[in-house]
Every structure is written in C-alpha cells, then in structure tokens.
Amino acid sequence: MQRLWKFFSGFGLATTLLVILGIQTWLATLEMVDAGLLATLQKYFHWSSWYVLAKAPVFGSDLKLIIPMPGGYWVCALLMVNMILGGLIRARKGWKTIGVLMSHFAIIFMIAAGGVAQVFEKRGVMILFEGDQSDYAVSLTDPTIEVLELDGGQATGMVTVVGEPELRGLEPSDVRRVILPDQPFDLELTGWLPNVAVRPASGSQSSNPVVDGWRLLDLPVEKEGELNSPGCYARAIFADGSKGDAFIMAVPPSGFIKGTFPPQVVEAEGRRFAVRLAKETIPVPFPIQLDDAIAEYFPNSMKPKSFMSKIQRIEDGEQIKVDISMNEPMRRGGFTFFQRTMSGGPQAAGAPEYSGLEVVSNPADKWPEYSLYMVAVGLFIHFVTKLWIFLLGSSRKPSKA
C-alpha cells in the first residue's frame, strides 16, 4: 500500500502523464488536418476511448508514427488523482504553502471542468430567420431516433427518444436492437452509415439494399462533423417476436434549414407511430426572436468583419432586447448563445436574412475561468509569502563590522 501511495502521488507519475498529454496533443494536431476536428477529438480525448493508436504523419507525408497510448480523458483523470494525492493530501501544509495549495486545487478544479464538459455538454445550432421565434436548438453532431404516436395524422402523447449513446459505435455490418420504452415495438437497425443521401434506386451507383424504390448512397465522411448526415435501414420488432417491413431512416442534410425527410409510419397493436432519425433536439427554457441579422464584410471579399444578431429573449411574457455578436455571447438559464453564422453574404443579396446561433449547455461553462483566477491569486500569495520570508530573514542578519 505504501508503494502504491508513493506511485500515485509521486512526481514521476505526474511528469509521465504530462509528457503523454503533450505527445497526444501534438499527434492530434497533425492528424486533425486529414481527419477533421471532431473525429480527432473523439479519437484522442473522448471518455469512450480507452486507448489511442496514433496514425499521424510526423516527419513527412510518407512516415507515420504508430504509438499505442491511453486515452486522453483517462490520462487527465489519473492526473487529477495524482494531484489530489500529491498536490493536496501529501503536500506540506502551513501558512507558507497556502498559495501553492490554492493553485493545486485550482488546477484540479480545471481538470474536473473538462471532465464535466465531456460528459454533460450539449452543443447545437439555432437557425432563425428575421421575425422568427424558436425555443430549441439542433445538435451539431449527435443523432437520435424519435418515436411518437399518431392520432388521425396528428402527433399525440410524449415523444420517445433514443439518444446518441444507444447508437454510438454502430458499423455498416452491425445488427443492433434498440429498445423503445413504453412502446409496443422495438427497432432493429442495420447498415449504419455515417454520411448518406437518400436517392432513387434507378440510376444510383450504390450497392446498398433497395427499399420502396429508394436506397442509401454512401457519401465520404466530412471533416466538419456537423456536415455528416447518418442513415440506416430499420424494421420494427413486435412483442411476439415478428418483424415488420424494412424502411430507410436518414438525418436530413445540414442544408435543410426548414423541413426534414418525412418520418416512417409503423403500425402496432392497432396504433400508428411515426419514426424518424434526426439530429438531437436541445430544448431552450425561453423563446428567442430574431429582429435583425447584421453582417459586415471586408470590402470586395467574403471575409466577415462582424456578425450581430439583435434578438428578443421572451421570459414570463416580457420581451428583453439583447445583442449577440462575435465574441460577445449571451448567457442565460444555463445556456450560452454564441454568434456562429449569418446569411450568405454579398452574393446572397435579396435572399432571406437569417442568423445561426450556437447554443451550448455546459454545467462547467465558467469553471475554467474561475480556476484561472484561483491560480493567479494562489501564485500571488505564494510570491508575497516568499518575498516576506526573504525580507524578514535579510533584516535579521547581523551587519558586518
């Protein structure tokens, strides 16, 4: 036990973990050029990645370094344990080390913020045309399956949502049964593809199965993860074990600002249900109305100079005017609203004006900022303490005759 204590709280482990994180950051930065930001972050630093097999060009386009390493999320988790044991519990305590202890605690707090954000953060986009209102955002990357009952062609009851965790890791050859709580059927998914388009079977070069004259066309995976539109083949599995006819589900392309692919209808026990695959819907606790989308570009270019959305936040019947611009977000109700995009620029003159707000729900949104303040205060206290000890010791030295 004593050896384990020394190992997990020692400087050697801390140094090794920091070196691994440095190497991973370097390799991820190189690999991001070919794989894209989202795919690289998920591969190197997502909590589901227990280990990483790096394949990045390091000393030229033909030479690649293949190094198995622990996943970055778990490296940070072990580093936090090391800092708790070595930087707080094992460290010397007294008035002389108050600043150091405060700085160590702040760094632990910062690492914890990254872990909380990794697990609980939701990130989506809210597209608003001038005069429109919305109280939800659409996830940039996470697909979900939505099931709702129909009554006379109208939706009734609560929506059953199958989240991204139940769909994670699906491959084209996988057959996965997805449980639908409180519904008289489950779903069987096959042929999952990360980026597709739905095309008529006639004239399509795809070898994917044909369903009702349509098939999935496999598209190259985009580096920008939000541009991918996953799709699959599905069929209902009823309570008696029988299976329904196959149908296609696909996320609408990112270009579909309004409108989606129509949901599929499944009949079970004399009831009708609509089933669709879509990007996750993120509810916002208050409606947002766009009054004016203002975009400025540098002369004779498409390079944006500034974007600003003049909005109204509607709470308890009160309309509160707010300006959201680049680097000046709005924070309210546990959400942060960033200015992400704007209508097409000079070449889109005469087209409807719209604004895209990136909506982020992150319980640890301000934690890194607070931790930086704590580190600064801790280091300042430590500096003042050392300076005081030095000056006090100098004043007590006897002067030479």
Secondary structure, 3 states (H helix, E strand, C coil): CHHHHHHHHCHHHHHHHHHHHHHHHHHHHHHHHHHCHHHHHHHHHCCCCCEEEEEEECCCCCCEEEEEEECHHHHHHHHHHHHHHHHHHCCCCCHHHHHHHHHHHHHHHHHHHHHHHHHHCEEEEEEEECCCEEEEEEEEEEEEEEEEEEECCEEEEEEEEECHHHHCCCCCCCEEEECCCCCCEEEEEEEEECCEEEEECCCCCCCCCCECCEEEEECCCCCCHHHCCCEEEEEEEECCCCECCCEEEECCCCCCCCCCCCCEEEEECCEEEEEEEEEEEEEEEEEEEEEEEEEEECCCCCCEEEEEEEEEEEECCEEEEEEEECCECEEECCEEEEEEEECCCHHHCCCCCEEEEEEEECCCCCHHHHHHHHHHHHHHHHHHHHHHHHHHHHHHCCCCC
